[in-house]
């Protein structure tokens, strides 16, 4: 399944070798943790963590975004999951983070080495960072005839 270990930083003399957070992949043989980047995608002054799993579900691939502001709590559930479009795409084999459009928010680039079936023609996906929207609960409405 793959595990990723996070060690909280601090002053050089205070950094220890005790794991502070463990991220666990969702599927066996998914290559979870093959590629990892950090950056402040939502602009809250906490670095967020993006973890790739390029072999997930017949190599469609996935990338899991964990909000940095939530990493001090007990949960390690991803705040957002990105999924590749095609089998054998290897989505998330190559991750980058940085402020591409100069708006103050780090953006994500997720690579897909085998986007076009039967070849190694790849694709890069750009996701712009920005403030997280408040989660709203939608109400289910029923109509009667």
N, CA, C and O atoms as a MOPAC input file, in Angstrom:
PM7 MOZYME 1SCF
protein

 N      0.81700 1    -1.20000 1     0.00000 1
 C      0.00000 1     0.00000 1     0.00000 1
 C      0.85400 1     1.25400 1     0.00000 1
 O      0.49500 1     2.24300 1    -0.63800 1
 N      1.94500 1     1.23100 1     0.68400 1
 C      2.80800 1     2.39900 1     0.75900 1
 C      2.51600 1     3.24600 1     1.97300 1
 O      1.35900 1     3.46100 1     2.33400 1
 N      3.55300 1     3.71500 1     2.58700 1
 C      3.44600 1     4.61500 1     3.73000 1
 C      4.35100 1     5.80900 1     3.48600 1
 O      5.40800 1     5.69000 1     2.86500 1
 N      3.92300 1     6.95900 1     3.98300 1
 C      4.74200 1     8.16700 1     3.94700 1
 C      4.84000 1     8.66300 1     5.38100 1
 O      3.83200 1     8.75900 1     6.08200 1
 N      6.04700 1     8.97500 1     5.81100 1
 C      6.29400 1     9.41600 1     7.17300 1
 C      6.60500 1    10.90500 1     7.18500 1
 O      7.41200 1    11.38800 1     6.39100 1
 N      5.95900 1    11.62600 1     8.09400 1
 C      6.17800 1    13.06500 1     8.24300 1
 C      6.83300 1    13.32800 1     9.59200 1
 O      6.36800 1    12.85400 1    10.62900 1
 N      7.92000 1    14.09400 1     9.56000 1
 C      8.61400 1    14.51700 1    10.76200 1
 C      8.47500 1    16.02700 1    10.84300 1
 O      8.90000 1    16.73100 1     9.92700 1
 N      7.89200 1    16.54100 1    11.91800 1
 C      7.73900 1    17.98100 1    12.05900 1
 C      9.09500 1    18.62700 1    12.24400 1
 O      9.95100 1    18.12100 1    12.96900 1
 N      9.27500 1    19.74300 1    11.58100 1
 C     10.52500 1    20.47700 1    11.68300 1
 C     10.60300 1    21.27600 1    12.96600 1
 O      9.65200 1    21.32500 1    13.74600 1
 N     11.71200 1    21.87900 1    13.16500 1
 C     11.95400 1    22.69700 1    14.34300 1
 C     13.38100 1    23.19700 1    14.27700 1
 O     14.03300 1    23.13100 1    13.23500 1
 N     13.85100 1    23.69000 1    15.39200 1
 C     15.24000 1    24.11500 1    15.44300 1
 C     16.13400 1    22.90300 1    15.25700 1
 O     15.77800 1    21.79100 1    15.64500 1
 N     17.27600 1    23.12200 1    14.67200 1
 C     18.20300 1    22.02900 1    14.34900 1
 C     18.46500 1    21.14000 1    15.56200 1
 O     18.49400 1    19.91700 1    15.42400 1
 N     18.65400 1    21.71200 1    16.72500 1
 C     18.95600 1    20.93200 1    17.92800 1
 C     17.74000 1    20.19800 1    18.46900 1
 O     17.89100 1    19.25400 1    19.24500 1
 N     16.53200 1    20.60900 1    18.07800 1
 C     15.31800 1    19.99100 1    18.62000 1
 C     14.67700 1    18.97600 1    17.67800 1
 O     13.70600 1    18.32400 1    18.06300 1
 N     15.18500 1    18.82200 1    16.46100 1
 C     14.61900 1    17.88100 1    15.50600 1
 C     14.93700 1    16.46200 1    15.96600 1
 O     16.10000 1    16.10900 1    16.16300 1
 N     13.89800 1    15.65800 1    16.13500 1
 C     14.11300 1    14.29200 1    16.59600 1
 C     13.80100 1    13.29800 1    15.48700 1
 O     13.38900 1    13.69000 1    14.39500 1
 N     13.99300 1    12.04300 1    15.75900 1
 C     13.76600 1    10.98200 1    14.77500 1
 C     12.46200 1    10.24600 1    15.04200 1
 O     12.29000 1     9.10400 1    14.61600 1
 N     11.55300 1    10.89400 1    15.74200 1
 C     10.25800 1    10.28000 1    16.04400 1
 C      9.25100 1    10.72200 1    14.98600 1
 O      9.09600 1    11.91500 1    14.72500 1
 N      8.57700 1     9.76300 1    14.38700 1
 C      7.58300 1    10.05400 1    13.34500 1
 C      6.40500 1    10.80500 1    13.97100 1
 O      5.87100 1    10.38500 1    14.99700 1
 N      6.00500 1    11.91600 1    13.34900 1
 C      4.88500 1    12.69900 1    13.85800 1
 C      3.56600 1    12.36300 1    13.17500 1
 O      2.50200 1    12.51500 1    13.77500 1
 N      3.62400 1    11.91500 1    11.94400 1
 C      2.39400 1    11.61100 1    11.20100 1
 C      2.72600 1    10.54400 1    10.17100 1
 O      3.78100 1    10.58600 1     9.53700 1
 N      1.81000 1     9.57600 1    10.00500 1
 C      1.98100 1     8.52700 1     8.99700 1
 C      0.79900 1     8.58600 1     8.03900 1
 O     -0.35800 1     8.57400 1     8.46000 1
 N      1.10100 1     8.65100 1     6.74900 1
 C      0.09100 1     8.62900 1     5.69900 1
 C      0.09300 1     7.22100 1     5.10400 1
 O      1.15000 1     6.66400 1     4.80600 1
 N     -1.09600 1     6.65800 1     4.93700 1
 C     -1.23600 1     5.27900 1     4.47300 1
 C     -1.97700 1     5.27600 1     3.14100 1
 O     -3.04900 1     5.87100 1     3.03100 1
 N     -1.42400 1     4.61700 1     2.13200 1
 C     -2.08100 1     4.52400 1     0.83200 1
 C     -3.37300 1     3.74700 1     0.90400 1
 O     -3.57900 1     2.96900 1     1.83600 1
 N     -4.24900 1     3.94500 1    -0.07000 1
 C     -5.56300 1     3.30800 1    -0.02200 1
 C     -5.61300 1     1.95400 1    -0.71900 1
 O     -6.56700 1     1.20600 1    -0.50600 1
 N     -4.63600 1     1.61300 1    -1.53500 1
 C     -4.69700 1     0.35700 1    -2.28900 1
 C     -3.31600 1    -0.27100 1    -2.39900 1
 O     -2.31100 1     0.43000 1    -2.51400 1
 N     -3.27500 1    -1.59300 1    -2.36300 1
 C     -2.01500 1    -2.29800 1    -2.53500 1
 C     -1.46900 1    -2.06600 1    -3.93900 1
 O     -2.22600 1    -1.88400 1    -4.89300 1
 N     -0.17100 1    -2.07400 1    -4.04800 1
 C      0.53400 1    -1.94900 1    -5.32700 1
 C      0.17900 1    -0.66400 1    -6.08400 1
 O      0.22700 1    -0.63500 1    -7.31400 1
 N     -0.17200 1     0.38700 1    -5.35800 1
 C     -0.52800 1     1.65300 1    -6.01000 1
 C      0.68500 1     2.56500 1    -6.19600 1
 O      0.59500 1     3.58500 1    -6.87900 1
 N      1.81100 1     2.20200 1    -5.59400 1
 C      3.02100 1     3.02200 1    -5.65300 1
 C      2.83800 1     4.32000 1    -4.87100 1
 O      3.45300 1     5.33900 1    -5.18700 1
 N      1.98000 1     4.27000 1    -3.83700 1
 C      1.71000 1     5.43100 1    -2.99000 1
 C      3.01500 1     5.92000 1    -2.37400 1
 O      3.75300 1     5.14800 1    -1.76300 1
 N      3.28700 1     7.19500 1    -2.54000 1
 C      4.49100 1     7.79300 1    -1.99900 1
 C      5.64400 1     7.84500 1    -2.97600 1
 O      6.73900 1     8.28100 1    -2.62200 1
 N      5.40900 1     7.40200 1    -4.21300 1
 C      6.45900 1     7.42900 1    -5.23500 1
 C      6.98100 1     8.84200 1    -5.44000 1
 O      8.18300 1     9.04300 1    -5.61200 1
 N      6.08600 1     9.81800 1    -5.42500 1
 C      6.47500 1    11.21400 1    -5.59700 1
 C      5.70000 1    12.05400 1    -4.59000 1
 O      4.51900 1    11.80900 1    -4.34600 1
 N      6.36800 1    13.04200 1    -4.00800 1
 C      5.76800 1    13.89400 1    -2.97800 1
 C      6.27400 1    15.31800 1    -3.17200 1
 O      7.45400 1    15.53000 1    -3.45100 1
 N      5.37600 1    16.29800 1    -3.02300 1
 C      5.77500 1    17.70700 1    -2.99300 1
 C      4.99100 1    18.41700 1    -1.89900 1
 O      3.93800 1    17.94800 1    -1.46500 1
 N      5.52000 1    19.55300 1    -1.46000 1
 C      4.83300 1    20.37900 1    -0.47800 1
 C      4.78700 1    21.80900 1    -0.97100 1
 O      5.66000 1    22.24700 1    -1.72000 1
 N      3.77200 1    22.52800 1    -0.55100 1
 C      3.61600 1    23.93900 1    -0.88600 1
 C      2.31600 1    24.44400 1    -0.30100 1
 O      1.44700 1    23.64700 1     0.05200 1
 N      2.17100 1    25.73300 1    -0.19300 1
 C      0.96900 1    26.33400 1     0.39700 1
 C     -0.06000 1    26.62100 1    -0.69800 1
 O     -0.12000 1    27.73300 1    -1.22200 1
 N     -0.85200 1    25.63200 1    -1.03300 1
 C     -1.82400 1    25.72400 1    -2.12600 1
 C     -2.99500 1    26.62700 1    -1.77500 1
 O     -3.50400 1    27.34100 1    -2.64000 1
 N     -3.43500 1    26.60800 1    -0.50500 1
 C     -4.61100 1    27.38700 1    -0.12100 1
 C     -4.27500 1    28.71800 1     0.55400 1
 O     -5.18200 1    29.43100 1     0.98500 1
 N     -2.99400 1    29.06400 1     0.65400 1
 C     -2.59200 1    30.37600 1     1.15500 1
 C     -2.83900 1    30.62100 1     2.62500 1
 O     -3.01600 1    31.76900 1     3.03300 1
 N     -2.85500 1    29.56200 1     3.44000 1
 C     -3.12900 1    29.73600 1     4.87000 1
 C     -1.85400 1    29.73400 1     5.71800 1
 O     -1.92300 1    29.63000 1     6.94300 1
 N     -0.70500 1    29.84800 1     5.07600 1
 C      0.60300 1    29.85000 1     5.73400 1
 C      0.98500 1    28.51400 1     6.36100 1
 O      1.84100 1    28.46400 1     7.24400 1
 N      0.35400 1    27.43300 1     5.91100 1
 C      0.73200 1    26.07000 1     6.28900 1
 C      1.00300 1    25.30900 1     4.99300 1
 O      0.15600 1    25.27500 1     4.10000 1
 N      2.17700 1    24.70200 1     4.89400 1
 C      2.46200 1    23.92000 1     3.69400 1
 C      1.56200 1    22.70300 1     3.61800 1
 O      1.37900 1    21.98300 1     4.60000 1
 N      1.00400 1    22.48400 1     2.44200 1
 C      0.15000 1    21.33000 1     2.17100 1
 C      1.01900 1    20.23900 1     1.54800 1
 O      2.08700 1    20.52900 1     1.00900 1
 N      0.57100 1    18.99600 1     1.61800 1
 C      1.35400 1    17.85800 1     1.14400 1
 C      0.59500 1    17.16900 1     0.02100 1
 O     -0.58000 1    16.83600 1     0.17800 1
 N      1.26100 1    16.95300 1    -1.11400 1
 C      0.68500 1    16.22700 1    -2.24700 1
 C      1.48400 1    14.93900 1    -2.42500 1
 O      2.69800 1    14.96500 1    -2.62400 1
 N      0.76500 1    13.79700 1    -2.34800 1
 C      1.40500 1    12.48300 1    -2.43900 1
 C      0.83500 1    11.75000 1    -3.65000 1
 O     -0.38200 1    11.65400 1    -3.81000 1
 N      1.71700 1    11.23700 1    -4.49400 1
 C      1.29700 1    10.53200 1    -5.69900 1
 C      1.23700 1     9.02400 1    -5.51200 1
 O      1.94600 1     8.45100 1    -4.68500 1
 N      0.37500 1     8.39900 1    -6.29800 1
 C      0.25000 1     6.93700 1    -6.37500 1
 C      0.00500 1     6.60200 1    -7.84400 1
 O     -1.13600 1     6.39500 1    -8.25600 1
 N      1.07500 1     6.55000 1    -8.63000 1
 C      0.94800 1     6.46800 1   -10.08600 1
 C      0.43800 1     5.12100 1   -10.60600 1
 O      0.02300 1     5.04100 1   -11.76200 1
 N      0.45600 1     4.07700 1    -9.80200 1
 C     -0.02300 1     2.77000 1   -10.26400 1
 C     -1.44100 1     2.45200 1    -9.80200 1
 O     -1.91900 1     1.34100 1   -10.02800 1
 N     -2.12300 1     3.39400 1    -9.16500 1
 C     -3.45800 1     3.16100 1    -8.64100 1
 C     -4.41100 1     2.73000 1    -9.76000 1
 O     -4.43400 1     3.33800 1   -10.83000 1
 N     -5.18000 1     1.69900 1    -9.51100 1
 C     -6.25200 1     1.20100 1   -10.38200 1
 C     -5.82800 1     1.13200 1   -11.84700 1
 O     -6.16300 1     2.01200 1   -12.64000 1
 N     -5.09500 1     0.08800 1   -12.19700 1
 C     -4.64000 1    -0.17100 1   -13.57300 1
 C     -3.82400 1     0.99000 1   -14.13000 1
 O     -3.92400 1     1.33300 1   -15.30800 1
 N     -3.02800 1     1.57400 1   -13.27300 1
 C     -2.14100 1     2.68600 1   -13.59700 1
 C     -2.86000 1     3.96100 1   -14.03800 1
 O     -2.27400 1     4.79800 1   -14.72500 1
 N     -4.14400 1     4.11500 1   -13.64100 1
 C     -4.78200 1     5.41800 1   -13.84100 1
 C     -3.98700 1     6.47000 1   -13.06900 1
 O     -3.66000 1     7.53600 1   -13.59100 1
 N     -3.68900 1     6.14200 1   -11.81900 1
 C     -2.92600 1     7.02500 1   -10.94600 1
 C     -3.80400 1     7.99600 1   -10.19000 1
 O     -4.87500 1     8.39600 1   -10.64600 1
 N     -3.31300 1     8.36300 1    -9.01400 1
 C     -3.99200 1     9.34300 1    -8.17000 1
 C     -2.96500 1    10.21500 1    -7.47400 1
 O     -1.80500 1     9.83200 1    -7.32000 1
 N     -3.40800 1    11.39400 1    -7.05500 1
 C     -2.60900 1    12.28500 1    -6.21700 1
 C     -3.50400 1    12.74900 1    -5.07300 1
 O     -4.65200 1    13.13800 1    -5.28800 1
 N     -2.97700 1    12.70300 1    -3.88000 1
 C     -3.73100 1    13.01200 1    -2.66700 1
 C     -3.18200 1    14.29400 1    -2.05300 1
 O     -1.98900 1    14.39300 1    -1.76400 1
 N     -4.06100 1    15.27400 1    -1.85400 1
 C     -3.66100 1    16.54900 1    -1.27000 1
 C     -4.14000 1    16.60600 1     0.17600 1
 O     -5.33100 1    16.46700 1     0.45500 1
 N     -3.20200 1    16.80900 1     1.08200 1
 C     -3.49500 1    16.92300 1     2.50500 1
 C     -3.26700 1    18.36700 1     2.91800 1
 O     -2.20000 1    18.92700 1     2.66300 1
 N     -4.26900 1    18.97800 1     3.55800 1
 C     -4.17200 1    20.37200 1     3.97400 1
 C     -3.24400 1    20.48400 1     5.16800 1
 O     -3.44900 1    19.81000 1     6.17800 1
 N     -2.23200 1    21.32100 1     5.06800 1
 C     -1.24800 1    21.48100 1     6.13500 1
 C     -1.84500 1    21.92900 1     7.44700 1
 O     -1.37400 1    21.52400 1     8.51000 1
 N     -2.87500 1    22.76000 1     7.39400 1
 C     -3.49400 1    23.25500 1     8.62900 1
 C     -4.20500 1    22.14700 1     9.39700 1
 O     -4.51000 1    22.31400 1    10.57800 1
 N     -4.47100 1    21.02200 1     8.74600 1
 C     -5.17300 1    19.91800 1     9.40700 1
 C     -4.21900 1    18.80300 1     9.83800 1
 O     -4.65800 1    17.81800 1    10.43100 1
 N     -2.92700 1    18.94000 1     9.55100 1
 C     -1.98700 1    17.87000 1     9.85600 1
 C     -1.57700 1    17.79900 1    11.31600 1
 O     -0.93300 1    16.83400 1    11.72500 1
 N     -1.93400 1    18.79800 1    12.11100 1
 C     -1.60900 1    18.73400 1    13.53600 1
 C     -2.63700 1    17.89600 1    14.29100 1
 O     -2.38400 1    17.48400 1    15.42300 1
 N     -3.77900 1    17.64100 1    13.68700 1
 C     -4.82000 1    16.82100 1    14.31200 1
 C     -4.58800 1    15.34400 1    14.06900 1
 O     -3.60600 1    14.96200 1    13.43200 1
 N     -5.48600 1    14.50900 1    14.57500 1
 C     -5.29300 1    13.06200 1    14.47000 1
 C     -5.56300 1    12.48500 1    13.08000 1
 O     -5.05200 1    11.41100 1    12.76400 1
 N     -6.33400 1    13.14900 1    12.25600 1
 C     -6.73500 1    12.59800 1    10.96400 1
 C     -5.67700 1    12.81900 1     9.89900 1
 O     -5.03900 1    13.87100 1     9.85000 1
 N     -5.49800 1    11.81800 1     9.04500 1
 C     -4.62900 1    11.98400 1     7.88200 1
 C     -5.41700 1    11.69200 1     6.61300 1
 O     -4.89200 1    11.09700 1     5.67200 1
 N     -6.66700 1    12.10900 1     6.59100 1
 C     -7.48400 1    11.93100 1     5.39100 1
 C     -7.18900 1    13.05600 1     4.41500 1
 O     -7.03300 1    14.20800 1     4.81900 1
 N     -7.11000 1    12.72300 1     3.11900 1
 C     -6.82600 1    13.77800 1     2.14300 1
 C     -7.98700 1    14.76300 1     2.03000 1
 O     -9.15400 1    14.38700 1     2.13400 1
 N     -7.63800 1    16.02400 1     1.81400 1
 C     -8.64600 1    17.05400 1     1.61000 1
 C     -9.15000 1    17.08200 1     0.18400 1
 O    -10.25100 1    17.56300 1    -0.08300 1
 N     -8.33800 1    16.56300 1    -0.74300 1
 C     -8.71400 1    16.53000 1    -2.15400 1
 C     -7.95400 1    15.38200 1    -2.81200 1
 O     -6.79300 1    15.12100 1    -2.49800 1
 N     -8.64400 1    14.69800 1    -3.73900 1
 C     -8.03200 1    13.60600 1    -4.48200 1
 C     -8.16300 1    13.90600 1    -5.97000 1
 O     -9.25000 1    14.21900 1    -6.45800 1
 N     -7.04100 1    13.80800 1    -6.68700 1
 C     -7.01500 1    13.98400 1    -8.13400 1
 C     -6.79900 1    12.60500 1    -8.75400 1
 O     -5.96200 1    11.83900 1    -8.27800 1
 N     -7.55100 1    12.27800 1    -9.81900 1
 C     -7.48200 1    10.95000 1   -10.42500 1
 C     -7.20100 1    11.06100 1   -11.91400 1
 O     -7.74900 1    11.92400 1   -12.59900 1
 N     -6.33800 1    10.17500 1   -12.40800 1
 C     -6.02200 1    10.13300 1   -13.82700 1
 C     -7.21400 1     9.72800 1   -14.67000 1
 O     -8.16700 1     9.12800 1   -14.17300 1
 N     -7.15400 1    10.06000 1   -15.94000 1
 C     -8.27700 1     9.82700 1   -16.85300 1
 C     -8.28200 1     8.44700 1   -17.49700 1
 O     -9.35100 1     7.91600 1   -17.79700 1
 N     -7.10100 1     7.85200 1   -17.71700 1
 C     -7.01200 1     6.62900 1   -18.51200 1
 C     -6.16800 1     5.56900 1   -17.81500 1
 O     -5.29500 1     5.88400 1   -17.00700 1
 N     -6.44400 1     4.29700 1   -18.14300 1
 C     -5.59600 1     3.21000 1   -17.67400 1
 C     -4.20200 1     3.38700 1   -18.27900 1
 O     -4.06300 1     3.88300 1   -19.39700 1
 N     -3.19700 1     2.98700 1   -17.55200 1
 C     -1.79100 1     3.07900 1   -17.95700 1
 C     -1.34000 1     4.51300 1   -18.22900 1
 O     -0.41200 1     4.74800 1   -19.00300 1
 N     -2.00300 1     5.46100 1   -17.58700 1
 C     -1.63600 1     6.87300 1   -17.73000 1
 C     -0.48400 1     7.24100 1   -16.79300 1
 O      0.29500 1     8.14100 1   -17.10700 1
 N     -0.36100 1     6.57100 1   -15.66500 1
 C      0.62800 1     6.86400 1   -14.63000 1
 C      0.49400 1     8.29500 1   -14.13500 1
 O      1.48600 1     8.99200 1   -13.92500 1
 N     -0.75000 1     8.72000 1   -13.95200 1
 C     -1.03700 1    10.04600 1   -13.40900 1
 C     -0.36500 1    10.16600 1   -12.04500 1
 O     -0.49100 1     9.27100 1   -11.21000 1
 N      0.31300 1    11.21300 1   -11.82700 1
 C      1.05600 1    11.57800 1   -10.61800 1
 C      2.49600 1    11.09800 1   -10.66300 1
 O      3.20800 1    11.21500 1    -9.66600 1
 N      2.94500 1    10.56400 1   -11.78700 1
 C      4.36700 1    10.24900 1   -11.91500 1
 C      5.06600 1    11.53400 1   -12.34300 1
 O      5.35200 1    11.74800 1   -13.52100 1
 N      5.32100 1    12.35000 1   -11.38800 1
 C      5.89600 1    13.67100 1   -11.59500 1
 C      4.97900 1    14.71100 1   -10.98200 1
 O      3.88300 1    14.95400 1   -11.48700 1
 N      5.42200 1    15.32400 1    -9.90100 1
 C      4.64300 1    16.34900 1    -9.20000 1
 C      5.50900 1    17.58700 1    -9.02000 1
 O      6.71800 1    17.48300 1    -8.81100 1
 N      4.89000 1    18.75100 1    -9.10000 1
 C      5.59400 1    20.00200 1    -8.84300 1
 C      4.63300 1    20.97400 1    -8.17900 1
 O      3.41600 1    20.87100 1    -8.33700 1
 N      5.19300 1    21.91600 1    -7.43900 1
 C      4.38000 1    22.89500 1    -6.73200 1
 C      5.12000 1    24.22700 1    -6.74900 1
 O      6.31400 1    24.28800 1    -6.45600 1
 N      4.40700 1    25.28000 1    -7.09200 1
 C      4.97800 1    26.62500 1    -7.11700 1
 C      3.94800 1    27.60300 1    -7.63900 1
 O      2.94700 1    27.19000 1    -8.22400 1
 N      4.16800 1    28.86900 1    -7.44200 1
 C      3.20500 1    29.90500 1    -7.84000 1
 C      3.40100 1    30.26300 1    -9.31700 1
 O      4.10600 1    31.21800 1    -9.64400 1
 N      2.78200 1    29.50000 1   -10.18700 1
 C      2.94300 1    29.65700 1   -11.63300 1
 C      2.37100 1    30.97600 1   -12.14200 1
 O      2.99400 1    31.63000 1   -12.97800 1
 N      1.20900 1    31.37700 1   -11.66000 1
 C      0.53900 1    32.56800 1   -12.17500 1
 C      0.73200 1    33.80000 1   -11.28900 1
 O      0.05700 1    34.81000 1   -11.48700 1
 N      1.63800 1    33.73100 1   -10.32100 1
 C      2.02400 1    34.87300 1    -9.49800 1
 C      0.85000 1    35.52900 1    -8.76900 1
 O      0.75600 1    36.75400 1    -8.69800 1
 N     -0.04800 1    34.69000 1    -8.22600 1
 C     -1.18100 1    35.23000 1    -7.47900 1
 C     -1.03300 1    35.06000 1    -5.97400 1
 O     -1.95400 1    35.38500 1    -5.22400 1
 N      0.11500 1    34.55400 1    -5.51800 1
 C      0.35000 1    34.37800 1    -4.09200 1
 C     -0.01400 1    32.99800 1    -3.56900 1
 O      0.21700 1    32.71300 1    -2.39400 1
 N     -0.57300 1    32.13600 1    -4.40400 1
 C     -0.93500 1    30.76500 1    -4.00800 1
 C     -0.10000 1    29.79000 1    -4.82200 1
 O      0.05500 1    29.95600 1    -6.03200 1
 N      0.43900 1    28.76900 1    -4.15700 1
 C      1.16300 1    27.73900 1    -4.89700 1
 C      0.18400 1    26.94700 1    -5.75400 1
 O     -0.92700 1    26.63400 1    -5.32500 1
 N      0.60800 1    26.63400 1    -6.95700 1
 C     -0.18600 1    25.85100 1    -7.90100 1
 C      0.42500 1    24.45900 1    -7.99900 1
 O      1.58500 1    24.26000 1    -7.63700 1
 N     -0.35100 1    23.49900 1    -8.48500 1
 C      0.11600 1    22.12000 1    -8.60900 1
 C      0.23500 1    21.73300 1   -10.07500 1
 O     -0.62500 1    22.07200 1   -10.88800 1
 N      1.29100 1    21.03300 1   -10.40100 1
 C      1.42800 1    20.42100 1   -11.72100 1
 C      1.56900 1    18.92500 1   -11.48200 1
 O      2.44100 1    18.47900 1   -10.73700 1
 N      0.69700 1    18.16100 1   -12.12400 1
 C      0.70500 1    16.70600 1   -11.98100 1
 C      0.95600 1    16.10100 1   -13.35100 1
 O      0.21300 1    16.35100 1   -14.30000 1
 N      2.00500 1    15.30700 1   -13.44300 1
 C      2.37700 1    14.68500 1   -14.70300 1
 C      1.68400 1    13.35100 1   -14.91600 1
 O      1.34100 1    12.65200 1   -13.96200 1
 N      1.48300 1    13.00800 1   -16.18500 1
 C      0.91400 1    11.72600 1   -16.59300 1
 C      1.77100 1    11.22100 1   -17.74700 1
 O      1.56100 1    11.59800 1   -18.90000 1
 N      2.72600 1    10.37600 1   -17.42900 1
 C      3.72400 1     9.92100 1   -18.40200 1
 C      3.12200 1     9.21600 1   -19.60800 1
 O      3.62400 1     9.38000 1   -20.72000 1
 N      2.05900 1     8.43500 1   -19.42300 1
 C      1.49000 1     7.63900 1   -20.51000 1
 C      0.08700 1     8.04900 1   -20.88000 1
 O     -0.76900 1     7.19200 1   -21.10300 1
 N     -0.16900 1     9.35000 1   -20.95000 1
 C     -1.53200 1     9.83200 1   -21.19400 1
 C     -2.16700 1     9.20000 1   -22.42900 1
 O     -3.30600 1     8.73800 1   -22.36200 1
 N     -1.46300 1     9.17200 1   -23.53700 1
 C     -2.01900 1     8.62900 1   -24.77000 1
 C     -1.75000 1     7.12800 1   -24.82000 1
 O     -0.59800 1     6.69300 1   -24.80500 1
 N     -2.81900 1     6.34500 1   -24.88000 1
 C     -2.71000 1     4.87800 1   -24.84400 1
 C     -1.80700 1     4.36700 1   -25.96200 1
 O     -1.85500 1     4.84900 1   -27.09300 1
 N     -0.97700 1     3.37000 1   -25.61400 1
 C     -0.12400 1     2.74700 1   -26.61300 1
 C      1.14600 1     3.51000 1   -26.92500 1
 O      1.92300 1     3.09400 1   -27.78500 1
 N      1.36800 1     4.61800 1   -26.24200 1
 C      2.59300 1     5.37800 1   -26.46900 1
 C      3.04100 1     5.96300 1   -25.14200 1
 O      2.36700 1     5.81300 1   -24.12400 1
 N      4.15600 1     6.61400 1   -25.16400 1
 C      4.60200 1     7.31300 1   -23.96600 1
 C      4.39600 1     8.81400 1   -24.12100 1
 O      5.14600 1     9.61700 1   -23.56800 1
 N      3.36500 1     9.18000 1   -24.88500 1
 C      3.02300 1    10.59600 1   -24.99900 1
 C      2.41300 1    11.01700 1   -23.67500 1
 O      1.41400 1    10.44700 1   -23.23900 1
 N      2.99300 1    11.98600 1   -23.05100 1
 C      2.55100 1    12.40900 1   -21.73600 1
 C      1.71400 1    13.66700 1   -21.75700 1
 O      1.43800 1    14.25800 1   -22.80100 1
 N      1.32600 1    14.04600 1   -20.55800 1
 C      0.52300 1    15.25300 1   -20.37100 1
 C      0.83000 1    15.78700 1   -18.98200 1
 O      1.11700 1    15.01800 1   -18.06400 1
 N      0.77000 1    17.08600 1   -18.83100 1
 C      0.91300 1    17.72000 1   -17.52000 1
 C     -0.37700 1    18.47300 1   -17.21800 1
 O     -0.89200 1    19.20500 1   -18.06300 1
 N     -0.88700 1    18.29000 1   -16.02600 1
 C     -2.11500 1    18.94200 1   -15.58100 1
 C     -1.74600 1    20.05600 1   -14.61200 1
 O     -0.97900 1    19.83600 1   -13.67500 1
 N     -2.28300 1    21.24400 1   -14.83000 1
 C     -2.03300 1    22.39200 1   -13.96800 1
 C     -3.29900 1    22.69900 1   -13.18100 1
 O     -4.36900 1    22.89700 1   -13.75700 1
 N     -3.16600 1    22.73700 1   -11.87000 1
 C     -4.28100 1    23.07700 1   -10.98000 1
 C     -3.87200 1    24.33100 1   -10.21600 1
 O     -2.87500 1    24.32700 1    -9.49300 1
 N     -4.64400 1    25.40400 1   -10.37800 1
 C     -4.33500 1    26.65700 1    -9.69800 1
 C     -4.71600 1    26.56600 1    -8.23000 1
 O     -5.77900 1    26.05200 1    -7.88400 1
 N     -3.84400 1    27.06800 1    -7.37200 1
 C     -4.13300 1    27.15300 1    -5.95200 1
 C     -5.02500 1    28.34800 1    -5.67800 1
 O     -5.21400 1    29.20300 1    -6.54300 1
 N     -5.56500 1    28.40600 1    -4.48800 1
 C     -6.42700 1    29.50300 1    -4.07600 1
 C     -7.06000 1    29.17400 1    -2.74800 1
 O     -6.91500 1    28.06000 1    -2.24500 1
 N     -7.76800 1    30.14300 1    -2.16900 1
 C     -8.38600 1    29.88200 1    -0.85900 1
 C     -9.41900 1    28.75600 1    -0.96400 1
 O    -10.12700 1    28.62200 1    -1.96200 1
 N     -9.47900 1    27.96300 1     0.09100 1
 C    -10.48300 1    26.89800 1     0.11600 1
 C    -11.84400 1    27.51900 1     0.32500 1
 O    -12.00800 1    28.45900 1     1.10300 1
 N    -12.80900 1    26.98100 1    -0.37900 1
 C    -14.17700 1    27.45200 1    -0.22100 1
 C    -14.79100 1    26.78200 1     0.98900 1
 O    -14.52000 1    25.61500 1     1.27200 1
 N    -15.61400 1    27.52100 1     1.69700 1
 C    -16.29700 1    26.95000 1     2.85600 1
 C    -17.18200 1    25.81300 1     2.38100 1
 O    -17.89700 1    25.92900 1     1.38600 1
 N    -17.11800 1    24.72100 1     3.11200 1
 C    -17.94000 1    23.57400 1     2.73000 1
 C    -19.38700 1    23.85200 1     3.10200 1
 O    -19.69200 1    24.28400 1     4.21400 1
 N    -20.25400 1    23.59800 1     2.16500 1
 C    -21.67800 1    23.79400 1     2.41700 1
 C    -22.39200 1    22.47100 1     2.23200 1
 O    -22.03000 1    21.65800 1     1.38200 1
 N    -23.39100 1    22.28000 1     3.02900 1
 C    -24.19800 1    21.06900 1     2.89700 1
 C    -25.34100 1    21.37700 1     1.94800 1
 O    -26.07400 1    22.35000 1     2.12200 1
 N    -25.47500 1    20.53800 1     0.95400 1
 C    -26.56600 1    20.75700 1     0.00600 1
 C    -27.81500 1    20.07200 1     0.49900 1
 O    -27.76800 1    18.98300 1     1.07200 1
 N    -28.91500 1    20.71800 1     0.27200 1
 C    -30.20100 1    20.14700 1     0.66600 1
 C    -30.78800 1    19.43300 1    -0.52400 1
 O    -30.75000 1    19.92800 1    -1.65100 1
 N    -31.32100 1    18.28800 1    -0.26700 1
 C    -31.96800 1    17.51300 1    -1.32200 1
 C    -33.40000 1    18.02900 1    -1.47000 1
 O    -34.13400 1    18.12500 1    -0.48600 1
 N    -33.78200 1    18.34900 1    -2.66400 1
 C    -35.14300 1    18.82100 1    -2.88700 1
 C    -35.90000 1    17.79700 1    -3.70100 1
 O    -35.34400 1    17.11900 1    -4.56600 1
 N    -37.15700 1    17.70300 1    -3.40900 1
 C    -38.01100 1    16.78800 1    -4.15300 1
 C    -39.09200 1    17.59400 1    -4.84400 1
 O    -39.60400 1    18.57800 1    -4.31000 1
 N    -39.41600 1    17.16000 1    -6.01800 1
 C    -40.50900 1    17.82200 1    -6.72900 1
 C    -41.64500 1    16.82900 1    -6.87800 1
 O    -41.42500 1    15.62600 1    -7.01800 1
 N    -42.81700 1    17.33000 1    -6.84600 1
 C    -43.97900 1    16.45400 1    -7.02800 1
 C    -44.70500 1    16.85000 1    -8.29000 1
 O    -44.76300 1    18.02400 1    -8.65400 1
 N    -45.24600 1    15.87100 1    -8.93700 1
 C    -45.98100 1    16.12100 1   -10.17500 1
 C    -47.43900 1    16.26400 1    -9.90800 1
 O    -48.21900 1    16.47900 1   -10.83600 1

